[in-house]
Each structure stands twice: as C-alpha cells, then as structure tokens.
Amino acid sequence: MSYQVDFKSILIGFLSAALLIGAFSFKDEASEKEGRYQTSVAESGVVILDTKTGAYIMSMNLSNYNWQKGDFSTTHRLSKAK
C-alpha cells in the first residue's frame, strides 16, 4: 500500500484548518457589554463601577446628588504616595 499526497491536497487541508480556526476565534462584541457596569448600594451611599476601564462614580449623600468621579489607577497611585 502506497499513499501519495499531492501539494494541492495539503494546501486545501491547511486552508480549511485556517478557515475553521479563524471562524471560531471571533468574539461576539455584544457579550462584552453585558455586565460591564456594577453597582453597589449601601446605607452610606452608591458606587457605580465600569469594570472595563476601572472608572467609577460614587455618592455618599444621595439627598443632594453630590457625585464624585474617579478611577482605580489614580486612586491606587495616590494611596501609595501617602
């Protein structure tokens, strides 16, 4: 029994494999947007966090709508400097 494999068959096999890998590697962009923002509510206030960028807004006194903006990288850098 002798098997012969020609260049055309190998090329078709590699291109088919590349097409399948490429087709399965794409992510659905809509699925990333779900759950991007997280909210934490307590008696002392509200924090809304953007989990993708690390930015947040918070209010410790909901009666006067005093919202403060920030991000975790700046907050972390400032806390290490003290």
PyMOL Python script that loads the backbone (N, CA, C, O; Angstrom):
from pymol import cmd

cmd.read_pdbstr("""\
ATOM      1  N   MET A   1       0.824  -1.184   0.000  1.00  0.00           N
ATOM      2  CA  MET A   1       0.000   0.000   0.000  1.00  0.00           C
ATOM      3  C   MET A   1       0.868   1.247   0.000  1.00  0.00           C
ATOM      4  O   MET A   1       1.684   1.454   0.898  1.00  0.00           O
ATOM      5  N   SER A   2       0.689   2.033  -0.969  1.00  0.00           N
ATOM      6  CA  SER A   2       1.461   3.254  -1.092  1.00  0.00           C
ATOM      7  C   SER A   2       0.491   4.430  -1.170  1.00  0.00           C
ATOM      8  O   SER A   2      -0.434   4.452  -1.982  1.00  0.00           O
ATOM      9  N   TYR A   3       0.736   5.410  -0.293  1.00  0.00           N
ATOM     10  CA  TYR A   3      -0.110   6.599  -0.279  1.00  0.00           C
ATOM     11  C   TYR A   3       0.646   7.739  -0.938  1.00  0.00           C
ATOM     12  O   TYR A   3       1.837   7.939  -0.699  1.00  0.00           O
ATOM     13  N   GLN A   4      -0.056   8.471  -1.759  1.00  0.00           N
ATOM     14  CA  GLN A   4       0.537   9.645  -2.368  1.00  0.00           C
ATOM     15  C   GLN A   4      -0.294  10.866  -1.980  1.00  0.00           C
ATOM     16  O   GLN A   4      -1.518  10.876  -2.109  1.00  0.00           O
ATOM     17  N   VAL A   5       0.399  11.880  -1.508  1.00  0.00           N
ATOM     18  CA  VAL A   5      -0.255  13.127  -1.141  1.00  0.00           C
ATOM     19  C   VAL A   5       0.346  14.215  -2.017  1.00  0.00           C
ATOM     20  O   VAL A   5       1.560  14.423  -2.034  1.00  0.00           O
ATOM     21  N   ASP A   6      -0.510  14.890  -2.731  1.00  0.00           N
ATOM     22  CA  ASP A   6      -0.005  15.942  -3.606  1.00  0.00           C
ATOM     23  C   ASP A   6      -0.101  17.311  -2.916  1.00  0.00           C
ATOM     24  O   ASP A   6      -0.768  17.468  -1.893  1.00  0.00           O
ATOM     25  N   PHE A   7       0.570  18.266  -3.495  1.00  0.00           N
ATOM     26  CA  PHE A   7       0.640  19.615  -2.928  1.00  0.00           C
ATOM     27  C   PHE A   7      -0.741  20.264  -2.830  1.00  0.00           C
ATOM     28  O   PHE A   7      -1.017  20.988  -1.873  1.00  0.00           O
ATOM     29  N   LYS A   8      -1.591  20.018  -3.790  1.00  0.00           N
ATOM     30  CA  LYS A   8      -2.932  20.607  -3.817  1.00  0.00           C
ATOM     31  C   LYS A   8      -3.765  20.137  -2.620  1.00  0.00           C
ATOM     32  O   LYS A   8      -4.484  20.937  -2.020  1.00  0.00           O
ATOM     33  N   SER A   9      -3.681  18.875  -2.275  1.00  0.00           N
ATOM     34  CA  SER A   9      -4.424  18.348  -1.129  1.00  0.00           C
ATOM     35  C   SER A   9      -3.922  18.940   0.190  1.00  0.00           C
ATOM     36  O   SER A   9      -4.716  19.267   1.072  1.00  0.00           O
ATOM     37  N   ILE A  10      -2.605  19.075   0.315  1.00  0.00           N
ATOM     38  CA  ILE A  10      -2.030  19.670   1.534  1.00  0.00           C
ATOM     39  C   ILE A  10      -2.462  21.125   1.656  1.00  0.00           C
ATOM     40  O   ILE A  10      -2.824  21.571   2.745  1.00  0.00           O
ATOM     41  N   LEU A  11      -2.430  21.856   0.578  1.00  0.00           N
ATOM     42  CA  LEU A  11      -2.830  23.260   0.582  1.00  0.00           C
ATOM     43  C   LEU A  11      -4.299  23.408   0.953  1.00  0.00           C
ATOM     44  O   LEU A  11      -4.640  24.277   1.755  1.00  0.00           O
ATOM     45  N   ILE A  12      -5.162  22.596   0.399  1.00  0.00           N
ATOM     46  CA  ILE A  12      -6.596  22.639   0.728  1.00  0.00           C
ATOM     47  C   ILE A  12      -6.806  22.306   2.206  1.00  0.00           C
ATOM     48  O   ILE A  12      -7.644  22.928   2.859  1.00  0.00           O
ATOM     49  N   GLY A  13      -6.070  21.349   2.737  1.00  0.00           N
ATOM     50  CA  GLY A  13      -6.181  20.995   4.153  1.00  0.00           C
ATOM     51  C   GLY A  13      -5.765  22.129   5.069  1.00  0.00           C
ATOM     52  O   GLY A  13      -6.467  22.433   6.034  1.00  0.00           O
ATOM     53  N   PHE A  14      -4.630  22.763   4.783  1.00  0.00           N
ATOM     54  CA  PHE A  14      -4.176  23.882   5.600  1.00  0.00           C
ATOM     55  C   PHE A  14      -5.123  25.072   5.520  1.00  0.00           C
ATOM     56  O   PHE A  14      -5.398  25.712   6.535  1.00  0.00           O
ATOM     57  N   LEU A  15      -5.618  25.373   4.338  1.00  0.00           N
ATOM     58  CA  LEU A  15      -6.558  26.494   4.197  1.00  0.00           C
ATOM     59  C   LEU A  15      -7.876  26.208   4.921  1.00  0.00           C
ATOM     60  O   LEU A  15      -8.463  27.107   5.522  1.00  0.00           O
ATOM     61  N   SER A  16      -8.332  24.976   4.864  1.00  0.00           N
ATOM     62  CA  SER A  16      -9.555  24.609   5.581  1.00  0.00           C
ATOM     63  C   SER A  16      -9.369  24.736   7.091  1.00  0.00           C
ATOM     64  O   SER A  16     -10.252  25.238   7.787  1.00  0.00           O
ATOM     65  N   ALA A  17      -8.232  24.285   7.595  1.00  0.00           N
ATOM     66  CA  ALA A  17      -7.938  24.394   9.024  1.00  0.00           C
ATOM     67  C   ALA A  17      -7.838  25.867   9.445  1.00  0.00           C
ATOM     68  O   ALA A  17      -8.346  26.244  10.501  1.00  0.00           O
ATOM     69  N   ALA A  18      -7.192  26.692   8.629  1.00  0.00           N
ATOM     70  CA  ALA A  18      -7.070  28.119   8.937  1.00  0.00           C
ATOM     71  C   ALA A  18      -8.436  28.797   8.944  1.00  0.00           C
ATOM     72  O   ALA A  18      -8.694  29.667   9.777  1.00  0.00           O
ATOM     73  N   LEU A  19      -9.297  28.409   8.034  1.00  0.00           N
ATOM     74  CA  LEU A  19     -10.642  28.973   7.983  1.00  0.00           C
ATOM     75  C   LEU A  19     -11.437  28.590   9.227  1.00  0.00           C
ATOM     76  O   LEU A  19     -12.130  29.433   9.797  1.00  0.00           O
ATOM     77  N   LEU A  20     -11.350  27.353   9.651  1.00  0.00           N
ATOM     78  CA  LEU A  20     -12.071  26.922  10.855  1.00  0.00           C
ATOM     79  C   LEU A  20     -11.546  27.615  12.103  1.00  0.00           C
ATOM     80  O   LEU A  20     -12.330  28.061  12.941  1.00  0.00           O
ATOM     81  N   ILE A  21     -10.238  27.708  12.234  1.00  0.00           N
ATOM     82  CA  ILE A  21      -9.655  28.389  13.399  1.00  0.00           C
ATOM     83  C   ILE A  21     -10.049  29.860  13.402  1.00  0.00           C
ATOM     84  O   ILE A  21     -10.384  30.410  14.451  1.00  0.00           O
ATOM     85  N   GLY A  22     -10.011  30.494  12.249  1.00  0.00           N
ATOM     86  CA  GLY A  22     -10.411  31.900  12.159  1.00  0.00           C
ATOM     87  C   GLY A  22     -11.878  32.105  12.477  1.00  0.00           C
ATOM     88  O   GLY A  22     -12.239  33.086  13.127  1.00  0.00           O
ATOM     89  N   ALA A  23     -12.726  31.199  12.032  1.00  0.00           N
ATOM     90  CA  ALA A  23     -14.161  31.338  12.278  1.00  0.00           C
ATOM     91  C   ALA A  23     -14.494  31.183  13.758  1.00  0.00           C
ATOM     92  O   ALA A  23     -15.390  31.864  14.257  1.00  0.00           O
ATOM     93  N   PHE A  24     -13.798  30.310  14.463  1.00  0.00           N
ATOM     94  CA  PHE A  24     -14.096  30.084  15.879  1.00  0.00           C
ATOM     95  C   PHE A  24     -13.381  31.056  16.809  1.00  0.00           C
ATOM     96  O   PHE A  24     -13.685  31.086  18.002  1.00  0.00           O
ATOM     97  N   SER A  25     -12.457  31.838  16.312  1.00  0.00           N
ATOM     98  CA  SER A  25     -11.704  32.734  17.184  1.00  0.00           C
ATOM     99  C   SER A  25     -12.359  34.103  17.366  1.00  0.00           C
ATOM    100  O   SER A  25     -11.934  34.860  18.238  1.00  0.00           O
ATOM    101  N   PHE A  26     -13.365  34.443  16.585  1.00  0.00           N
ATOM    102  CA  PHE A  26     -14.012  35.738  16.726  1.00  0.00           C
ATOM    103  C   PHE A  26     -14.912  35.751  17.952  1.00  0.00           C
ATOM    104  O   PHE A  26     -15.616  34.781  18.236  1.00  0.00           O
ATOM    105  N   LYS A  27     -14.875  36.888  18.687  1.00  0.00           N
ATOM    106  CA  LYS A  27     -15.723  37.045  19.855  1.00  0.00           C
ATOM    107  C   LYS A  27     -16.930  37.887  19.479  1.00  0.00           C
ATOM    108  O   LYS A  27     -16.872  38.728  18.581  1.00  0.00           O
ATOM    109  N   ASP A  28     -18.012  37.642  20.181  1.00  0.00           N
ATOM    110  CA  ASP A  28     -19.215  38.430  19.998  1.00  0.00           C
ATOM    111  C   ASP A  28     -19.079  39.705  20.820  1.00  0.00           C
ATOM    112  O   ASP A  28     -18.987  39.637  22.046  1.00  0.00           O
ATOM    113  N   GLU A  29     -19.064  40.858  20.175  1.00  0.00           N
ATOM    114  CA  GLU A  29     -18.878  42.132  20.876  1.00  0.00           C
ATOM    115  C   GLU A  29     -20.030  42.441  21.819  1.00  0.00           C
ATOM    116  O   GLU A  29     -19.821  43.106  22.835  1.00  0.00           O
ATOM    117  N   ALA A  30     -21.218  41.989  21.521  1.00  0.00           N
ATOM    118  CA  ALA A  30     -22.373  42.275  22.371  1.00  0.00           C
ATOM    119  C   ALA A  30     -22.246  41.600  23.725  1.00  0.00           C
ATOM    120  O   ALA A  30     -22.741  42.132  24.719  1.00  0.00           O
ATOM    121  N   SER A  31     -21.605  40.459  23.792  1.00  0.00           N
ATOM    122  CA  SER A  31     -21.495  39.750  25.065  1.00  0.00           C
ATOM    123  C   SER A  31     -20.570  40.475  26.038  1.00  0.00           C
ATOM    124  O   SER A  31     -20.729  40.324  27.249  1.00  0.00           O
ATOM    125  N   GLU A  32     -19.605  41.260  25.544  1.00  0.00           N
ATOM    126  CA  GLU A  32     -18.730  42.010  26.432  1.00  0.00           C
ATOM    127  C   GLU A  32     -19.448  43.158  27.112  1.00  0.00           C
ATOM    128  O   GLU A  32     -19.106  43.522  28.237  1.00  0.00           O
ATOM    129  N   LYS A  33     -20.430  43.728  26.453  1.00  0.00           N
ATOM    130  CA  LYS A  33     -21.119  44.875  27.015  1.00  0.00           C
ATOM    131  C   LYS A  33     -22.053  44.485  28.153  1.00  0.00           C
ATOM    132  O   LYS A  33     -22.390  45.326  28.986  1.00  0.00           O
ATOM    133  N   GLU A  34     -22.472  43.239  28.204  1.00  0.00           N
ATOM    134  CA  GLU A  34     -23.330  42.792  29.287  1.00  0.00           C
ATOM    135  C   GLU A  34     -22.494  42.645  30.552  1.00  0.00           C
ATOM    136  O   GLU A  34     -21.445  42.001  30.540  1.00  0.00           O
ATOM    137  N   GLY A  35     -22.957  43.237  31.626  1.00  0.00           N
ATOM    138  CA  GLY A  35     -22.246  43.132  32.884  1.00  0.00           C
ATOM    139  C   GLY A  35     -21.039  44.042  32.998  1.00  0.00           C
ATOM    140  O   GLY A  35     -20.196  43.842  33.873  1.00  0.00           O
ATOM    141  N   ARG A  36     -20.940  45.035  32.130  1.00  0.00           N
ATOM    142  CA  ARG A  36     -19.783  45.922  32.179  1.00  0.00           C
ATOM    143  C   ARG A  36     -19.822  46.827  33.406  1.00  0.00           C
ATOM    144  O   ARG A  36     -18.779  47.131  33.984  1.00  0.00           O
ATOM    145  N   TYR A  37     -20.993  47.250  33.800  1.00  0.00           N
ATOM    146  CA  TYR A  37     -21.138  48.156  34.940  1.00  0.00           C
ATOM    147  C   TYR A  37     -21.655  47.390  36.146  1.00  0.00           C
ATOM    148  O   TYR A  37     -22.579  46.585  36.029  1.00  0.00           O
ATOM    149  N   GLN A  38     -21.057  47.641  37.305  1.00  0.00           N
ATOM    150  CA  GLN A  38     -21.503  47.025  38.549  1.00  0.00           C
ATOM    151  C   GLN A  38     -21.870  48.126  39.523  1.00  0.00           C
ATOM    152  O   GLN A  38     -21.204  49.158  39.605  1.00  0.00           O
ATOM    153  N   THR A  39     -22.937  47.887  40.254  1.00  0.00           N
ATOM    154  CA  THR A  39     -23.434  48.872  41.204  1.00  0.00           C
ATOM    155  C   THR A  39     -23.438  48.270  42.597  1.00  0.00           C
ATOM    156  O   THR A  39     -23.826  47.118  42.788  1.00  0.00           O
ATOM    157  N   SER A  40     -23.005  49.053  43.561  1.00  0.00           N
ATOM    158  CA  SER A  40     -23.054  48.644  44.961  1.00  0.00           C
ATOM    159  C   SER A  40     -23.812  49.721  45.730  1.00  0.00           C
ATOM    160  O   SER A  40     -23.443  50.896  45.720  1.00  0.00           O
ATOM    161  N   VAL A  41     -24.876  49.294  46.394  1.00  0.00           N
ATOM    162  CA  VAL A  41     -25.724  50.227  47.137  1.00  0.00           C
ATOM    163  C   VAL A  41     -25.692  49.835  48.605  1.00  0.00           C
ATOM    164  O   VAL A  41     -25.869  48.666  48.950  1.00  0.00           O
ATOM    165  N   ALA A  42     -25.465  50.822  49.470  1.00  0.00           N
ATOM    166  CA  ALA A  42     -25.469  50.605  50.912  1.00  0.00           C
ATOM    167  C   ALA A  42     -26.148  51.798  51.563  1.00  0.00           C
ATOM    168  O   ALA A  42     -26.529  52.751  50.884  1.00  0.00           O
ATOM    169  N   GLU A  43     -26.298  51.745  52.867  1.00  0.00           N
ATOM    170  CA  GLU A  43     -26.917  52.871  53.583  1.00  0.00           C
ATOM    171  C   GLU A  43     -26.076  54.130  53.470  1.00  0.00           C
ATOM    172  O   GLU A  43     -26.605  55.241  53.498  1.00  0.00           O
ATOM    173  N   SER A  44     -24.768  53.958  53.343  1.00  0.00           N
ATOM    174  CA  SER A  44     -23.879  55.112  53.299  1.00  0.00           C
ATOM    175  C   SER A  44     -23.741  55.724  51.911  1.00  0.00           C
ATOM    176  O   SER A  44     -23.223  56.835  51.794  1.00  0.00           O
ATOM    177  N   GLY A  45     -24.186  55.041  50.850  1.00  0.00           N
ATOM    178  CA  GLY A  45     -24.077  55.619  49.518  1.00  0.00           C
ATOM    179  C   GLY A  45     -24.129  54.598  48.401  1.00  0.00           C
ATOM    180  O   GLY A  45     -24.462  53.431  48.609  1.00  0.00           O
ATOM    181  N   VAL A  46     -23.787  55.073  47.192  1.00  0.00           N
ATOM    182  CA  VAL A  46     -23.844  54.260  45.982  1.00  0.00           C
ATOM    183  C   VAL A  46     -22.514  54.389  45.243  1.00  0.00           C
ATOM    184  O   VAL A  46     -21.936  55.473  45.168  1.00  0.00           O
ATOM    185  N   VAL A  47     -22.031  53.255  44.691  1.00  0.00           N
ATOM    186  CA  VAL A  47     -20.841  53.258  43.835  1.00  0.00           C
ATOM    187  C   VAL A  47     -21.207  52.533  42.549  1.00  0.00           C
ATOM    188  O   VAL A  47     -21.732  51.420  42.586  1.00  0.00           O
ATOM    189  N   ILE A  48     -20.926  53.170  41.395  1.00  0.00           N
ATOM    190  CA  ILE A  48     -21.141  52.556  40.087  1.00  0.00           C
ATOM    191  C   ILE A  48     -19.767  52.418  39.434  1.00  0.00           C
ATOM    192  O   ILE A  48     -19.064  53.408  39.230  1.00  0.00           O
ATOM    193  N   LEU A  49     -19.393  51.174  39.106  1.00  0.00           N
ATOM    194  CA  LEU A  49     -18.061  50.861  38.601  1.00  0.00           C
ATOM    195  C   LEU A  49     -18.132  50.382  37.159  1.00  0.00           C
ATOM    196  O   LEU A  49     -18.959  49.537  36.819  1.00  0.00           O
ATOM    197  N   ASP A  50     -17.263  50.925  36.314  1.00  0.00           N
ATOM    198  CA  ASP A  50     -17.073  50.430  34.947  1.00  0.00           C
ATOM    199  C   ASP A  50     -15.958  49.399  35.015  1.00  0.00           C
ATOM    200  O   ASP A  50     -14.794  49.767  35.172  1.00  0.00           O
ATOM    201  N   THR A  51     -16.287  48.110  34.899  1.00  0.00           N
ATOM    202  CA  THR A  51     -15.302  47.055  35.082  1.00  0.00           C
ATOM    203  C   THR A  51     -14.287  46.983  33.950  1.00  0.00           C
ATOM    204  O   THR A  51     -13.231  46.372  34.113  1.00  0.00           O
ATOM    205  N   LYS A  52     -14.581  47.589  32.815  1.00  0.00           N
ATOM    206  CA  LYS A  52     -13.639  47.553  31.697  1.00  0.00           C
ATOM    207  C   LYS A  52     -12.523  48.591  31.863  1.00  0.00           C
ATOM    208  O   LYS A  52     -11.359  48.293  31.592  1.00  0.00           O
ATOM    209  N   THR A  53     -12.864  49.795  32.302  1.00  0.00           N
ATOM    210  CA  THR A  53     -11.877  50.867  32.408  1.00  0.00           C
ATOM    211  C   THR A  53     -11.398  51.123  33.835  1.00  0.00           C
ATOM    212  O   THR A  53     -10.341  51.725  34.023  1.00  0.00           O
ATOM    213  N   GLY A  54     -12.152  50.680  34.845  1.00  0.00           N
ATOM    214  CA  GLY A  54     -11.794  50.941  36.231  1.00  0.00           C
ATOM    215  C   GLY A  54     -12.310  52.278  36.735  1.00  0.00           C
ATOM    216  O   GLY A  54     -12.043  52.648  37.879  1.00  0.00           O
ATOM    217  N   ALA A  55     -13.045  53.012  35.903  1.00  0.00           N
ATOM    218  CA  ALA A  55     -13.604  54.295  36.319  1.00  0.00           C
ATOM    219  C   ALA A  55     -14.828  54.049  37.208  1.00  0.00           C
ATOM    220  O   ALA A  55     -15.530  53.049  37.052  1.00  0.00           O
ATOM    221  N   TYR A  56     -15.068  54.962  38.129  1.00  0.00           N
ATOM    222  CA  TYR A  56     -16.234  54.834  38.996  1.00  0.00           C
ATOM    223  C   TYR A  56     -16.805  56.203  39.308  1.00  0.00           C
ATOM    224  O   TYR A  56     -16.121  57.221  39.195  1.00  0.00           O
ATOM    225  N   ILE A  57     -18.072  56.212  39.701  1.00  0.00           N
ATOM    226  CA  ILE A  57     -18.705  57.394  40.278  1.00  0.00           C
ATOM    227  C   ILE A  57     -19.346  56.936  41.575  1.00  0.00           C
ATOM    228  O   ILE A  57     -19.840  55.814  41.679  1.00  0.00           O
ATOM    229  N   MET A  58     -19.330  57.820  42.561  1.00  0.00           N
ATOM    230  CA  MET A  58     -19.914  57.460  43.846  1.00  0.00           C
ATOM    231  C   MET A  58     -20.577  58.668  44.474  1.00  0.00           C
ATOM    232  O   MET A  58     -20.211  59.817  44.224  1.00  0.00           O
ATOM    233  N   SER A  59     -21.556  58.368  45.290  1.00  0.00           N
ATOM    234  CA  SER A  59     -22.265  59.400  46.028  1.00  0.00           C
ATOM    235  C   SER A  59     -22.455  58.894  47.449  1.00  0.00           C
ATOM    236  O   SER A  59     -23.041  57.835  47.671  1.00  0.00           O
ATOM    237  N   MET A  60     -21.956  59.656  48.397  1.00  0.00           N
ATOM    238  CA  MET A  60     -22.110  59.274  49.804  1.00  0.00           C
ATOM    239  C   MET A  60     -23.322  59.933  50.443  1.00  0.00           C
ATOM    240  O   MET A  60     -23.720  59.561  51.546  1.00  0.00           O
ATOM    241  N   ASN A  61     -23.910  60.904  49.762  1.00  0.00           N
ATOM    242  CA  ASN A  61     -25.084  61.580  50.292  1.00  0.00           C
ATOM    243  C   ASN A  61     -26.086  61.706  49.148  1.00  0.00           C
ATOM    244  O   ASN A  61     -25.968  62.606  48.317  1.00  0.00           O
ATOM    245  N   LEU A  62     -27.055  60.823  49.102  1.00  0.00           N
ATOM    246  CA  LEU A  62     -27.997  60.802  47.992  1.00  0.00           C
ATOM    247  C   LEU A  62     -29.031  61.922  48.049  1.00  0.00           C
ATOM    248  O   LEU A  62     -29.741  62.152  47.069  1.00  0.00           O
ATOM    249  N   SER A  63     -29.127  62.609  49.154  1.00  0.00           N
ATOM    250  CA  SER A  63     -30.137  63.663  49.246  1.00  0.00           C
ATOM    251  C   SER A  63     -29.767  64.911  48.446  1.00  0.00           C
ATOM    252  O   SER A  63     -30.658  65.643  48.014  1.00  0.00           O
ATOM    253  N   ASN A  64     -28.467  65.174  48.235  1.00  0.00           N
ATOM    254  CA  ASN A  64     -28.088  66.377  47.485  1.00  0.00           C
ATOM    255  C   ASN A  64     -27.416  66.057  46.145  1.00  0.00           C
ATOM    256  O   ASN A  64     -26.892  66.963  45.498  1.00  0.00           O
ATOM    257  N   TYR A  65     -27.418  64.797  45.717  1.00  0.00           N
ATOM    258  CA  TYR A  65     -26.880  64.376  44.415  1.00  0.00           C
ATOM    259  C   TYR A  65     -25.440  64.847  44.201  1.00  0.00           C
ATOM    260  O   TYR A  65     -25.109  65.390  43.147  1.00  0.00           O
ATOM    261  N   ASN A  66     -24.606  64.640  45.187  1.00  0.00           N
ATOM    262  CA  ASN A  66     -23.202  65.029  45.116  1.00  0.00           C
ATOM    263  C   ASN A  66     -22.386  63.834  44.617  1.00  0.00           C
ATOM    264  O   ASN A  66     -21.920  63.029  45.424  1.00  0.00           O
ATOM    265  N   TRP A  67     -22.208  63.709  43.298  1.00  0.00           N
ATOM    266  CA  TRP A  67     -21.495  62.578  42.701  1.00  0.00           C
ATOM    267  C   TRP A  67     -20.034  62.936  42.521  1.00  0.00           C
ATOM    268  O   TRP A  67     -19.710  64.054  42.121  1.00  0.00           O
ATOM    269  N   GLN A  68     -19.145  61.990  42.815  1.00  0.00           N
ATOM    270  CA  GLN A  68     -17.710  62.174  42.637  1.00  0.00           C
ATOM    271  C   GLN A  68     -17.202  61.137  41.647  1.00  0.00           C
ATOM    272  O   GLN A  68     -17.572  59.965  41.715  1.00  0.00           O
ATOM    273  N   LYS A  69     -16.339  61.585  40.715  1.00  0.00           N
ATOM    274  CA  LYS A  69     -15.764  60.683  39.718  1.00  0.00           C
ATOM    275  C   LYS A  69     -14.348  60.299  40.119  1.00  0.00           C
ATOM    276  O   LYS A  69     -13.664  61.032  40.834  1.00  0.00           O
ATOM    277  N   GLY A  70     -13.924  59.127  39.640  1.00  0.00           N
ATOM    278  CA  GLY A  70     -12.559  58.684  39.892  1.00  0.00           C
ATOM    279  C   GLY A  70     -12.246  57.447  39.082  1.00  0.00           C
ATOM    280  O   GLY A  70     -13.099  56.929  38.362  1.00  0.00           O
ATOM    281  N   ASP A  71     -11.012  56.975  39.206  1.00  0.00           N
ATOM    282  CA  ASP A  71     -10.651  55.700  38.593  1.00  0.00           C
ATOM    283  C   ASP A  71      -9.658  55.003  39.522  1.00  0.00           C
ATOM    284  O   ASP A  71      -8.949  55.649  40.293  1.00  0.00           O
ATOM    285  N   PHE A  72      -9.623  53.682  39.434  1.00  0.00           N
ATOM    286  CA  PHE A  72      -8.845  52.906  40.379  1.00  0.00           C
ATOM    287  C   PHE A  72      -7.344  53.106  40.230  1.00  0.00           C
ATOM    288  O   PHE A  72      -6.627  53.049  41.228  1.00  0.00           O
ATOM    289  N   SER A  73      -6.851  53.333  39.038  1.00  0.00           N
ATOM    290  CA  SER A  73      -5.402  53.504  38.885  1.00  0.00           C
ATOM    291  C   SER A  73      -4.930  54.786  39.575  1.00  0.00           C
ATOM    292  O   SER A  73      -3.885  54.785  40.226  1.00  0.00           O
ATOM    293  N   THR A  74      -5.680  55.867  39.442  1.00  0.00           N
ATOM    294  CA  THR A  74      -5.325  57.119  40.118  1.00  0.00           C
ATOM    295  C   THR A  74      -5.466  56.985  41.624  1.00  0.00           C
ATOM    296  O   THR A  74      -4.597  57.431  42.374  1.00  0.00           O
ATOM    297  N   THR A  75      -6.556  56.373  42.072  1.00  0.00           N
ATOM    298  CA  THR A  75      -6.783  56.191  43.500  1.00  0.00           C
ATOM    299  C   THR A  75      -5.682  55.332  44.114  1.00  0.00           C
ATOM    300  O   THR A  75      -5.194  55.630  45.204  1.00  0.00           O
ATOM    301  N   HIS A  76      -5.292  54.273  43.418  1.00  0.00           N
ATOM    302  CA  HIS A  76      -4.227  53.403  43.920  1.00  0.00           C
ATOM    303  C   HIS A  76      -2.889  54.129  43.978  1.00  0.00           C
ATOM    304  O   HIS A  76      -2.145  53.998  44.950  1.00  0.00           O
ATOM    305  N   ARG A  77      -2.587  54.894  42.936  1.00  0.00           N
ATOM    306  CA  ARG A  77      -1.325  55.644  42.902  1.00  0.00           C
ATOM    307  C   ARG A  77      -1.274  56.678  44.020  1.00  0.00           C
ATOM    308  O   ARG A  77      -0.231  56.847  44.653  1.00  0.00           O
ATOM    309  N   LEU A  78      -2.376  57.369  44.274  1.00  0.00           N
ATOM    310  CA  LEU A  78      -2.409  58.374  45.323  1.00  0.00           C
ATOM    311  C   LEU A  78      -2.319  57.741  46.715  1.00  0.00           C
ATOM    312  O   LEU A  78      -1.692  58.307  47.611  1.00  0.00           O
ATOM    313  N   SER A  79      -2.939  56.577  46.900  1.00  0.00           N
ATOM    314  CA  SER A  79      -2.892  55.926  48.204  1.00  0.00           C
ATOM    315  C   SER A  79      -1.491  55.391  48.511  1.00  0.00           C
ATOM    316  O   SER A  79      -1.094  55.349  49.675  1.00  0.00           O
ATOM    317  N   LYS A  80      -0.739  54.984  47.490  1.00  0.00           N
ATOM    318  CA  LYS A  80       0.636  54.504  47.706  1.00  0.00           C
ATOM    319  C   LYS A  80       1.585  55.668  47.992  1.00  0.00           C
ATOM    320  O   LYS A  80       2.608  55.484  48.652  1.00  0.00           O
ATOM    321  N   ALA A  81       1.250  56.873  47.497  1.00  0.00           N
ATOM    322  CA  ALA A  81       2.108  58.033  47.693  1.00  0.00           C
ATOM    323  C   ALA A  81       2.035  58.570  49.115  1.00  0.00           C
ATOM    324  O   ALA A  81       2.951  59.256  49.567  1.00  0.00           O
ATOM    325  N   LYS A  82       0.954  58.263  49.821  1.00  0.00           N
ATOM    326  CA  LYS A  82       0.785  58.788  51.207  1.00  0.00           C
ATOM    327  C   LYS A  82       1.600  58.027  52.198  1.00  0.00           C
ATOM    328  O   LYS A  82       1.571  58.336  53.389  1.00  0.00           O
TER     329      LYS A  82
END
""", "prot")
cmd.dss("prot")
cmd.show_as("cartoon", "prot")
cmd.util.cbc("prot")
cmd.orient("prot")
